[in-house]
């Protein structure tokens, strides 16, 4: 009886370790995905900034509000 319980306990422990490994892998994949998204947004922000002319966004919005149609 004790041997059966020990084997079950070992099985449970190995299952818990396998689940922990899967959770860690899933978390690292989410982190990598998030980093890629942040890098993409940063690259887009740099691209927009490099093409932006000398007028500030606040001034441009103000000029657009002053237009009469």
mmCIF file of the N, C-alpha and C atoms, coordinates in Angstrom:
data_MODEL
# 
_entry.id   MODEL 
# 
loop_
_atom_site.group_PDB 
_atom_site.id 
_atom_site.type_symbol 
_atom_site.label_atom_id 
_atom_site.label_alt_id 
_atom_site.label_comp_id 
_atom_site.label_asym_id 
_atom_site.label_entity_id 
_atom_site.label_seq_id 
_atom_site.pdbx_PDB_ins_code 
_atom_site.Cartn_x 
_atom_site.Cartn_y 
_atom_site.Cartn_z 
_atom_site.occupancy 
_atom_site.B_iso_or_equiv 
_atom_site.pdbx_formal_charge 
_atom_site.auth_seq_id 
_atom_site.auth_comp_id 
_atom_site.auth_asym_id 
_atom_site.auth_atom_id 
_atom_site.pdbx_PDB_model_num 
ATOM 1   N N  . UNK A 1 1  ? 0.818   -1.198 0.000   1.00 0.00 ? 1  UNK A N  1 
ATOM 2   C CA . UNK A 1 1  ? 0.000   0.000  0.000   1.00 0.00 ? 1  UNK A CA 1 
ATOM 3   C C  . UNK A 1 1  ? 0.861   1.261  0.000   1.00 0.00 ? 1  UNK A C  1 
ATOM 4   N N  . UNK A 1 2  ? 1.908   1.245  0.792   1.00 0.00 ? 2  UNK A N  1 
ATOM 5   C CA . UNK A 1 2  ? 2.774   2.424  0.860   1.00 0.00 ? 2  UNK A CA 1 
ATOM 6   C C  . UNK A 1 2  ? 3.479   2.642  -0.471  1.00 0.00 ? 2  UNK A C  1 
ATOM 7   N N  . UNK A 1 3  ? 3.841   1.574  -1.143  1.00 0.00 ? 3  UNK A N  1 
ATOM 8   C CA . UNK A 1 3  ? 4.538   1.688  -2.421  1.00 0.00 ? 3  UNK A CA 1 
ATOM 9   C C  . UNK A 1 3  ? 3.604   2.309  -3.469  1.00 0.00 ? 3  UNK A C  1 
ATOM 10  N N  . UNK A 1 4  ? 2.341   1.912  -3.451  1.00 0.00 ? 4  UNK A N  1 
ATOM 11  C CA . UNK A 1 4  ? 1.368   2.454  -4.391  1.00 0.00 ? 4  UNK A CA 1 
ATOM 12  C C  . UNK A 1 4  ? 1.180   3.952  -4.153  1.00 0.00 ? 4  UNK A C  1 
ATOM 13  N N  . UNK A 1 5  ? 1.099   4.341  -2.884  1.00 0.00 ? 5  UNK A N  1 
ATOM 14  C CA . UNK A 1 5  ? 0.942   5.760  -2.561  1.00 0.00 ? 5  UNK A CA 1 
ATOM 15  C C  . UNK A 1 5  ? 2.179   6.561  -2.973  1.00 0.00 ? 5  UNK A C  1 
ATOM 16  N N  . UNK A 1 6  ? 3.354   5.983  -2.775  1.00 0.00 ? 6  UNK A N  1 
ATOM 17  C CA . UNK A 1 6  ? 4.586   6.665  -3.175  1.00 0.00 ? 6  UNK A CA 1 
ATOM 18  C C  . UNK A 1 6  ? 4.633   6.858  -4.690  1.00 0.00 ? 6  UNK A C  1 
ATOM 19  N N  . UNK A 1 7  ? 4.220   5.845  -5.430  1.00 0.00 ? 7  UNK A N  1 
ATOM 20  C CA . UNK A 1 7  ? 4.209   5.960  -6.886  1.00 0.00 ? 7  UNK A CA 1 
ATOM 21  C C  . UNK A 1 7  ? 3.203   7.011  -7.341  1.00 0.00 ? 7  UNK A C  1 
ATOM 22  N N  . UNK A 1 8  ? 2.056   7.053  -6.711  1.00 0.00 ? 8  UNK A N  1 
ATOM 23  C CA . UNK A 1 8  ? 1.060   8.072  -7.052  1.00 0.00 ? 8  UNK A CA 1 
ATOM 24  C C  . UNK A 1 8  ? 1.592   9.466  -6.745  1.00 0.00 ? 8  UNK A C  1 
ATOM 25  N N  . UNK A 1 9  ? 2.242   9.576  -5.594  1.00 0.00 ? 9  UNK A N  1 
ATOM 26  C CA . UNK A 1 9  ? 2.823   10.858 -5.224  1.00 0.00 ? 9  UNK A CA 1 
ATOM 27  C C  . UNK A 1 9  ? 3.891   11.283 -6.234  1.00 0.00 ? 9  UNK A C  1 
ATOM 28  N N  . UNK A 1 10 ? 4.739   10.377 -6.644  1.00 0.00 ? 10 UNK A N  1 
ATOM 29  C CA . UNK A 1 10 ? 5.765   10.682 -7.645  1.00 0.00 ? 10 UNK A CA 1 
ATOM 30  C C  . UNK A 1 10 ? 5.130   11.088 -8.968  1.00 0.00 ? 10 UNK A C  1 
ATOM 31  N N  . UNK A 1 11 ? 4.052   10.417 -9.338  1.00 0.00 ? 11 UNK A N  1 
ATOM 32  C CA . UNK A 1 11 ? 3.342   10.767 -10.563 1.00 0.00 ? 11 UNK A CA 1 
ATOM 33  C C  . UNK A 1 11 ? 2.760   12.169 -10.464 1.00 0.00 ? 11 UNK A C  1 
ATOM 34  N N  . UNK A 1 12 ? 2.149   12.475 -9.330  1.00 0.00 ? 12 UNK A N  1 
ATOM 35  C CA . UNK A 1 12 ? 1.582   13.808 -9.129  1.00 0.00 ? 12 UNK A CA 1 
ATOM 36  C C  . UNK A 1 12 ? 2.667   14.889 -9.171  1.00 0.00 ? 12 UNK A C  1 
ATOM 37  N N  . UNK A 1 13 ? 3.784   14.617 -8.552  1.00 0.00 ? 13 UNK A N  1 
ATOM 38  C CA . UNK A 1 13 ? 4.883   15.577 -8.532  1.00 0.00 ? 13 UNK A CA 1 
ATOM 39  C C  . UNK A 1 13 ? 5.410   15.810 -9.939  1.00 0.00 ? 13 UNK A C  1 
ATOM 40  N N  . UNK A 1 14 ? 5.578   14.738 -10.696 1.00 0.00 ? 14 UNK A N  1 
ATOM 41  C CA . UNK A 1 14 ? 6.069   14.905 -12.072 1.00 0.00 ? 14 UNK A CA 1 
ATOM 42  C C  . UNK A 1 14 ? 5.045   15.648 -12.927 1.00 0.00 ? 14 UNK A C  1 
ATOM 43  N N  . UNK A 1 15 ? 3.747   15.395 -12.687 1.00 0.00 ? 15 UNK A N  1 
ATOM 44  C CA . UNK A 1 15 ? 2.712   16.132 -13.422 1.00 0.00 ? 15 UNK A CA 1 
ATOM 45  C C  . UNK A 1 15 ? 2.745   17.619 -13.080 1.00 0.00 ? 15 UNK A C  1 
ATOM 46  N N  . UNK A 1 16 ? 2.933   17.928 -11.820 1.00 0.00 ? 16 UNK A N  1 
ATOM 47  C CA . UNK A 1 16 ? 3.015   19.330 -11.391 1.00 0.00 ? 16 UNK A CA 1 
ATOM 48  C C  . UNK A 1 16 ? 4.220   19.999 -12.037 1.00 0.00 ? 16 UNK A C  1 
ATOM 49  N N  . UNK A 1 17 ? 5.353   19.316 -12.099 1.00 0.00 ? 17 UNK A N  1 
ATOM 50  C CA . UNK A 1 17 ? 6.540   19.885 -12.737 1.00 0.00 ? 17 UNK A CA 1 
ATOM 51  C C  . UNK A 1 17 ? 6.293   20.123 -14.226 1.00 0.00 ? 17 UNK A C  1 
ATOM 52  N N  . UNK A 1 18 ? 5.616   19.198 -14.881 1.00 0.00 ? 18 UNK A N  1 
ATOM 53  C CA . UNK A 1 18 ? 5.314   19.365 -16.303 1.00 0.00 ? 18 UNK A CA 1 
ATOM 54  C C  . UNK A 1 18 ? 4.398   20.564 -16.520 1.00 0.00 ? 18 UNK A C  1 
ATOM 55  N N  . UNK A 1 19 ? 3.413   20.720 -15.659 1.00 0.00 ? 19 UNK A N  1 
ATOM 56  C CA . UNK A 1 19 ? 2.492   21.858 -15.766 1.00 0.00 ? 19 UNK A CA 1 
ATOM 57  C C  . UNK A 1 19 ? 3.243   23.168 -15.535 1.00 0.00 ? 19 UNK A C  1 
ATOM 58  N N  . UNK A 1 20 ? 4.143   23.183 -14.569 1.00 0.00 ? 20 UNK A N  1 
ATOM 59  C CA . UNK A 1 20 ? 4.931   24.386 -14.312 1.00 0.00 ? 20 UNK A CA 1 
ATOM 60  C C  . UNK A 1 20 ? 5.767   24.767 -15.529 1.00 0.00 ? 20 UNK A C  1 
ATOM 61  N N  . UNK A 1 21 ? 6.383   23.772 -16.168 1.00 0.00 ? 21 UNK A N  1 
ATOM 62  C CA . UNK A 1 21 ? 7.181   24.045 -17.361 1.00 0.00 ? 21 UNK A CA 1 
ATOM 63  C C  . UNK A 1 21 ? 6.310   24.626 -18.472 1.00 0.00 ? 21 UNK A C  1 
ATOM 64  N N  . UNK A 1 22 ? 5.118   24.077 -18.653 1.00 0.00 ? 22 UNK A N  1 
ATOM 65  C CA . UNK A 1 22 ? 4.208   24.579 -19.681 1.00 0.00 ? 22 UNK A CA 1 
ATOM 66  C C  . UNK A 1 22 ? 3.782   26.016 -19.388 1.00 0.00 ? 22 UNK A C  1 
ATOM 67  N N  . UNK A 1 23 ? 3.518   26.311 -18.109 1.00 0.00 ? 23 UNK A N  1 
ATOM 68  C CA . UNK A 1 23 ? 3.127   27.677 -17.738 1.00 0.00 ? 23 UNK A CA 1 
ATOM 69  C C  . UNK A 1 23 ? 4.256   28.665 -17.998 1.00 0.00 ? 23 UNK A C  1 
ATOM 70  N N  . UNK A 1 24 ? 5.466   28.274 -17.666 1.00 0.00 ? 24 UNK A N  1 
ATOM 71  C CA . UNK A 1 24 ? 6.617   29.151 -17.889 1.00 0.00 ? 24 UNK A CA 1 
ATOM 72  C C  . UNK A 1 24 ? 6.810   29.381 -19.383 1.00 0.00 ? 24 UNK A C  1 
ATOM 73  N N  . UNK A 1 25 ? 6.681   28.339 -20.175 1.00 0.00 ? 25 UNK A N  1 
ATOM 74  C CA . UNK A 1 25 ? 6.827   28.475 -21.625 1.00 0.00 ? 25 UNK A CA 1 
ATOM 75  C C  . UNK A 1 25 ? 5.750   29.398 -22.192 1.00 0.00 ? 25 UNK A C  1 
ATOM 76  N N  . UNK A 1 26 ? 4.514   29.224 -21.742 1.00 0.00 ? 26 UNK A N  1 
ATOM 77  C CA . UNK A 1 26 ? 3.419   30.068 -22.226 1.00 0.00 ? 26 UNK A CA 1 
ATOM 78  C C  . UNK A 1 26 ? 3.658   31.526 -21.841 1.00 0.00 ? 26 UNK A C  1 
ATOM 79  N N  . UNK A 1 27 ? 4.162   31.758 -20.641 1.00 0.00 ? 27 UNK A N  1 
ATOM 80  C CA . UNK A 1 27 ? 4.413   33.128 -20.191 1.00 0.00 ? 27 UNK A CA 1 
ATOM 81  C C  . UNK A 1 27 ? 5.522   33.778 -21.012 1.00 0.00 ? 27 UNK A C  1 
ATOM 82  N N  . UNK A 1 28 ? 6.580   33.034 -21.297 1.00 0.00 ? 28 UNK A N  1 
ATOM 83  C CA . UNK A 1 28 ? 7.668   33.611 -22.092 1.00 0.00 ? 28 UNK A CA 1 
ATOM 84  C C  . UNK A 1 28 ? 7.213   33.910 -23.506 1.00 0.00 ? 28 UNK A C  1 
ATOM 85  N N  . UNK A 1 29 ? 6.323   33.080 -24.046 1.00 0.00 ? 29 UNK A N  1 
ATOM 86  C CA . UNK A 1 29 ? 5.798   33.344 -25.385 1.00 0.00 ? 29 UNK A CA 1 
ATOM 87  C C  . UNK A 1 29 ? 4.964   34.617 -25.392 1.00 0.00 ? 29 UNK A C  1 
ATOM 88  N N  . UNK A 1 30 ? 4.168   34.826 -24.333 1.00 0.00 ? 30 UNK A N  1 
ATOM 89  C CA . UNK A 1 30 ? 3.374   36.057 -24.244 1.00 0.00 ? 30 UNK A CA 1 
ATOM 90  C C  . UNK A 1 30 ? 4.274   37.277 -24.135 1.00 0.00 ? 30 UNK A C  1 
ATOM 91  N N  . UNK A 1 31 ? 5.352   37.148 -23.376 1.00 0.00 ? 31 UNK A N  1 
ATOM 92  C CA . UNK A 1 31 ? 6.285   38.268 -23.213 1.00 0.00 ? 31 UNK A CA 1 
ATOM 93  C C  . UNK A 1 31 ? 6.946   38.595 -24.546 1.00 0.00 ? 31 UNK A C  1 
ATOM 94  N N  . UNK A 1 32 ? 7.349   37.560 -25.285 1.00 0.00 ? 32 UNK A N  1 
ATOM 95  C CA . UNK A 1 32 ? 7.972   37.791 -26.587 1.00 0.00 ? 32 UNK A CA 1 
ATOM 96  C C  . UNK A 1 32 ? 7.000   38.470 -27.539 1.00 0.00 ? 32 UNK A C  1 
ATOM 97  N N  . UNK A 1 33 ? 5.752   38.024 -27.534 1.00 0.00 ? 33 UNK A N  1 
ATOM 98  C CA . UNK A 1 33 ? 4.733   38.614 -28.397 1.00 0.00 ? 33 UNK A CA 1 
ATOM 99  C C  . UNK A 1 33 ? 4.520   40.079 -28.030 1.00 0.00 ? 33 UNK A C  1 
ATOM 100 N N  . UNK A 1 34 ? 4.469   40.358 -26.735 1.00 0.00 ? 34 UNK A N  1 
ATOM 101 C CA . UNK A 1 34 ? 4.280   41.741 -26.286 1.00 0.00 ? 34 UNK A CA 1 
ATOM 102 C C  . UNK A 1 34 ? 5.455   42.619 -26.696 1.00 0.00 ? 34 UNK A C  1 
ATOM 103 N N  . UNK A 1 35 ? 6.664   42.088 -26.577 1.00 0.00 ? 35 UNK A N  1 
ATOM 104 C CA . UNK A 1 35 ? 7.840   42.862 -26.974 1.00 0.00 ? 35 UNK A CA 1 
ATOM 105 C C  . UNK A 1 35 ? 7.819   43.172 -28.461 1.00 0.00 ? 35 UNK A C  1 
ATOM 106 N N  . UNK A 1 36 ? 7.398   42.203 -29.269 1.00 0.00 ? 36 UNK A N  1 
ATOM 107 C CA . UNK A 1 36 ? 7.312   42.445 -30.712 1.00 0.00 ? 36 UNK A CA 1 
ATOM 108 C C  . UNK A 1 36 ? 6.301   43.539 -31.018 1.00 0.00 ? 36 UNK A C  1 
ATOM 109 N N  . UNK A 1 37 ? 5.182   43.529 -30.312 1.00 0.00 ? 37 UNK A N  1 
ATOM 110 C CA . UNK A 1 37 ? 4.171   44.567 -30.532 1.00 0.00 ? 37 UNK A CA 1 
ATOM 111 C C  . UNK A 1 37 ? 4.699   45.938 -30.141 1.00 0.00 ? 37 UNK A C  1 
ATOM 112 N N  . UNK A 1 38 ? 5.374   46.022 -29.017 1.00 0.00 ? 38 UNK A N  1 
ATOM 113 C CA . UNK A 1 38 ? 5.940   47.305 -28.570 1.00 0.00 ? 38 UNK A CA 1 
ATOM 114 C C  . UNK A 1 38 ? 6.976   47.796 -29.579 1.00 0.00 ? 38 UNK A C  1 
ATOM 115 N N  . UNK A 1 39 ? 7.819   46.879 -30.069 1.00 0.00 ? 39 UNK A N  1 
ATOM 116 C CA . UNK A 1 39 ? 8.822   47.271 -31.054 1.00 0.00 ? 39 UNK A CA 1 
ATOM 117 C C  . UNK A 1 39 ? 8.179   47.757 -32.343 1.00 0.00 ? 39 UNK A C  1 
ATOM 118 N N  . UNK A 1 40 ? 7.079   47.121 -32.749 1.00 0.00 ? 40 UNK A N  1 
ATOM 119 C CA . UNK A 1 40 ? 6.384   47.548 -33.963 1.00 0.00 ? 40 UNK A CA 1 
ATOM 120 C C  . UNK A 1 40 ? 5.810   48.952 -33.783 1.00 0.00 ? 40 UNK A C  1 
ATOM 121 N N  . UNK A 1 41 ? 5.198   49.216 -32.633 1.00 0.00 ? 41 UNK A N  1 
ATOM 122 C CA . UNK A 1 41 ? 4.636   50.553 -32.368 1.00 0.00 ? 41 UNK A CA 1 
ATOM 123 C C  . UNK A 1 41 ? 5.746   51.593 -32.291 1.00 0.00 ? 41 UNK A C  1 
ATOM 124 N N  . UNK A 1 42 ? 6.872   51.232 -31.701 1.00 0.00 ? 42 UNK A N  1 
ATOM 125 C CA . UNK A 1 42 ? 7.993   52.163 -31.602 1.00 0.00 ? 42 UNK A CA 1 
ATOM 126 C C  . UNK A 1 42 ? 8.530   52.500 -32.989 1.00 0.00 ? 42 UNK A C  1 
ATOM 127 N N  . UNK A 1 43 ? 8.651   51.480 -33.829 1.00 0.00 ? 43 UNK A N  1 
ATOM 128 C CA . UNK A 1 43 ? 9.123   51.720 -35.196 1.00 0.00 ? 43 UNK A CA 1 
ATOM 129 C C  . UNK A 1 43 ? 8.149   52.612 -35.960 1.00 0.00 ? 43 UNK A C  1 
ATOM 130 N N  . UNK A 1 44 ? 6.872   52.369 -35.779 1.00 0.00 ? 44 UNK A N  1 
ATOM 131 C CA . UNK A 1 44 ? 5.869   53.211 -36.441 1.00 0.00 ? 44 UNK A CA 1 
ATOM 132 C C  . UNK A 1 44 ? 5.942   54.645 -35.929 1.00 0.00 ? 44 UNK A C  1 
ATOM 133 N N  . UNK A 1 45 ? 6.111   54.812 -34.628 1.00 0.00 ? 45 UNK A N  1 
ATOM 134 C CA . UNK A 1 45 ? 6.223   56.158 -34.053 1.00 0.00 ? 45 UNK A CA 1 
ATOM 135 C C  . UNK A 1 45 ? 7.446   56.886 -34.608 1.00 0.00 ? 45 UNK A C  1 
ATOM 136 N N  . UNK A 1 46 ? 8.549   56.179 -34.742 1.00 0.00 ? 46 UNK A N  1 
ATOM 137 C CA . UNK A 1 46 ? 9.757   56.796 -35.294 1.00 0.00 ? 46 UNK A CA 1 
ATOM 138 C C  . UNK A 1 46 ? 9.552   57.170 -36.758 1.00 0.00 ? 46 UNK A C  1 
ATOM 139 N N  . UNK A 1 47 ? 8.855   56.314 -37.499 1.00 0.00 ? 47 UNK A N  1 
ATOM 140 C CA . UNK A 1 47 ? 8.590   56.604 -38.910 1.00 0.00 ? 47 UNK A CA 1 
ATOM 141 C C  . UNK A 1 47 ? 7.719   57.848 -39.053 1.00 0.00 ? 47 UNK A C  1 
ATOM 142 N N  . UNK A 1 48 ? 6.678   57.942 -38.241 1.00 0.00 ? 48 UNK A N  1 
ATOM 143 C CA . UNK A 1 48 ? 5.794   59.098 -38.293 1.00 0.00 ? 48 UNK A CA 1 
ATOM 144 C C  . UNK A 1 48 ? 6.551   60.349 -37.863 1.00 0.00 ? 48 UNK A C  1 
ATOM 145 N N  . UNK A 1 49 ? 7.355   60.232 -36.826 1.00 0.00 ? 49 UNK A N  1 
ATOM 146 C CA . UNK A 1 49 ? 8.115   61.390 -36.343 1.00 0.00 ? 49 UNK A CA 1 
ATOM 147 C C  . UNK A 1 49 ? 9.105   61.884 -37.387 1.00 0.00 ? 49 UNK A C  1 
ATOM 148 N N  . UNK A 1 50 ? 9.698   60.958 -38.121 1.00 0.00 ? 50 UNK A N  1 
ATOM 149 C CA . UNK A 1 50 ? 10.680  61.384 -39.124 1.00 0.00 ? 50 UNK A CA 1 
ATOM 150 C C  . UNK A 1 50 ? 10.015  62.099 -40.295 1.00 0.00 ? 50 UNK A C  1 
ATOM 151 N N  . UNK A 1 51 ? 8.743   61.788 -40.566 1.00 0.00 ? 51 UNK A N  1 
ATOM 152 C CA . UNK A 1 51 ? 8.036   62.416 -41.676 1.00 0.00 ? 51 UNK A CA 1 
ATOM 153 C C  . UNK A 1 51 ? 7.248   63.646 -41.247 1.00 0.00 ? 51 UNK A C  1 
ATOM 154 N N  . UNK A 1 52 ? 7.197   63.922 -39.964 1.00 0.00 ? 52 UNK A N  1 
ATOM 155 C CA . UNK A 1 52 ? 6.409   65.043 -39.452 1.00 0.00 ? 52 UNK A CA 1 
ATOM 156 C C  . UNK A 1 52 ? 7.085   66.346 -39.826 1.00 0.00 ? 52 UNK A C  1 
ATOM 157 N N  . UNK A 1 53 ? 6.305   67.322 -40.303 1.00 0.00 ? 53 UNK A N  1 
ATOM 158 C CA . UNK A 1 53 ? 6.895   68.610 -40.660 1.00 0.00 ? 53 UNK A CA 1 
ATOM 159 C C  . UNK A 1 53 ? 7.060   69.477 -39.417 1.00 0.00 ? 53 UNK A C  1 
ATOM 160 N N  . UNK A 1 54 ? 7.471   70.709 -39.617 1.00 0.00 ? 54 UNK A N  1 
ATOM 161 C CA . UNK A 1 54 ? 7.859   71.557 -38.491 1.00 0.00 ? 54 UNK A CA 1 
ATOM 162 C C  . UNK A 1 54 ? 6.692   72.035 -37.626 1.00 0.00 ? 54 UNK A C  1 
ATOM 163 N N  . UNK A 1 55 ? 5.476   71.949 -38.126 1.00 0.00 ? 55 UNK A N  1 
ATOM 164 C CA . UNK A 1 55 ? 4.332   72.431 -37.343 1.00 0.00 ? 55 UNK A CA 1 
ATOM 165 C C  . UNK A 1 55 ? 3.973   71.395 -36.265 1.00 0.00 ? 55 UNK A C  1 
ATOM 166 N N  . UNK A 1 56 ? 3.648   71.891 -35.085 1.00 0.00 ? 56 UNK A N  1 
ATOM 167 C CA . UNK A 1 56 ? 3.312   70.962 -34.007 1.00 0.00 ? 56 UNK A CA 1 
ATOM 168 C C  . UNK A 1 56 ? 1.887   70.443 -34.175 1.00 0.00 ? 56 UNK A C  1 
ATOM 169 N N  . UNK A 1 57 ? 1.590   69.352 -33.522 1.00 0.00 ? 57 UNK A N  1 
ATOM 170 C CA . UNK A 1 57 ? 0.258   68.745 -33.617 1.00 0.00 ? 57 UNK A CA 1 
ATOM 171 C C  . UNK A 1 57 ? -0.812  69.690 -33.083 1.00 0.00 ? 57 UNK A C  1 
ATOM 172 N N  . UNK A 1 58 ? -0.502  70.393 -32.014 1.00 0.00 ? 58 UNK A N  1 
ATOM 173 C CA . UNK A 1 58 ? -1.465  71.327 -31.419 1.00 0.00 ? 58 UNK A CA 1 
ATOM 174 C C  . UNK A 1 58 ? -1.788  72.453 -32.396 1.00 0.00 ? 58 UNK A C  1 
ATOM 175 N N  . UNK A 1 59 ? -0.767  72.990 -33.038 1.00 0.00 ? 59 UNK A N  1 
ATOM 176 C CA . UNK A 1 59 ? -0.994  74.062 -34.006 1.00 0.00 ? 59 UNK A CA 1 
ATOM 177 C C  . UNK A 1 59 ? -1.787  73.564 -35.209 1.00 0.00 ? 59 UNK A C  1 
ATOM 178 N N  . UNK A 1 60 ? -1.470  72.358 -35.664 1.00 0.00 ? 60 UNK A N  1 
ATOM 179 C CA . UNK A 1 60 ? -2.182  71.807 -36.815 1.00 0.00 ? 60 UNK A CA 1 
ATOM 180 C C  . UNK A 1 60 ? -3.659  71.598 -36.496 1.00 0.00 ? 60 UNK A C  1 
ATOM 181 N N  . UNK A 1 61 ? -3.961  71.103 -35.333 1.00 0.00 ? 61 UNK A N  1 
ATOM 182 C CA . UNK A 1 61 ? -5.361  70.910 -34.931 1.00 0.00 ? 61 UNK A CA 1 
ATOM 183 C C  . UNK A 1 61 ? -6.064  72.258 -34.845 1.00 0.00 ? 61 UNK A C  1 
ATOM 184 N N  . UNK A 1 62 ? -5.386  73.239 -34.304 1.00 0.00 ? 62 UNK A N  1 
ATOM 185 C CA . UNK A 1 62 ? -5.968  74.577 -34.217 1.00 0.00 ? 62 UNK A CA 1 
ATOM 186 C C  . UNK A 1 62 ? -6.267  75.151 -35.585 1.00 0.00 ? 62 UNK A C  1 
ATOM 187 N N  . UNK A 1 63 ? -5.365  74.948 -36.525 1.00 0.00 ? 63 UNK A N  1 
ATOM 188 C CA . UNK A 1 63 ? -5.589  75.446 -37.880 1.00 0.00 ? 63 UNK A CA 1 
ATOM 189 C C  . UNK A 1 63 ? -6.760  74.732 -38.546 1.00 0.00 ? 63 UNK A C  1 
ATOM 190 N N  . UNK A 1 64 ? -6.895  73.447 -38.300 1.00 0.00 ? 64 UNK A N  1 
ATOM 191 C CA . UNK A 1 64 ? -7.999  72.691 -38.890 1.00 0.00 ? 64 UNK A CA 1 
ATOM 192 C C  . UNK A 1 64 ? -9.337  73.146 -38.317 1.00 0.00 ? 64 UNK A C  1 
ATOM 193 N N  . UNK A 1 65 ? -9.361  73.521 -37.069 1.00 0.00 ? 65 UNK A N  1 
ATOM 194 C CA . UNK A 1 65 ? -10.611 73.998 -36.452 1.00 0.00 ? 65 UNK A CA 1 
ATOM 195 C C  . UNK A 1 65 ? -10.991 75.368 -36.989 1.00 0.00 ? 65 UNK A C  1 
ATOM 196 N N  . UNK A 1 66 ? -10.018 76.143 -37.408 1.00 0.00 ? 66 UNK A N  1 
ATOM 197 C CA . UNK A 1 66 ? -10.295 77.478 -37.898 1.00 0.00 ? 66 UNK A CA 1 
ATOM 198 C C  . UNK A 1 66 ? -10.775 77.489 -39.335 1.00 0.00 ? 66 UNK A C  1 
ATOM 199 N N  . UNK A 1 67 ? -10.664 76.368 -40.034 1.00 0.00 ? 67 UNK A N  1 
ATOM 200 C CA . UNK A 1 67 ? -11.099 76.320 -41.434 1.00 0.00 ? 67 UNK A CA 1 
ATOM 201 C C  . UNK A 1 67 ? -12.602 76.525 -41.535 1.00 0.00 ? 67 UNK A C  1 
ATOM 202 N N  . UNK A 1 68 ? -12.986 77.211 -42.581 1.00 0.00 ? 68 UNK A N  1 
ATOM 203 C CA . UNK A 1 68 ? -14.415 77.382 -42.843 1.00 0.00 ? 68 UNK A CA 1 
ATOM 204 C C  . UNK A 1 68 ? -14.737 76.655 -44.139 1.00 0.00 ? 68 UNK A C  1 
ATOM 205 N N  . UNK A 1 69 ? -15.780 75.938 -44.141 1.00 0.00 ? 69 UNK A N  1 
ATOM 206 C CA . UNK A 1 69 ? -16.148 75.148 -45.331 1.00 0.00 ? 69 UNK A CA 1 
ATOM 207 C C  . UNK A 1 69 ? -17.256 75.787 -46.046 1.00 0.00 ? 69 UNK A C  1 
# 
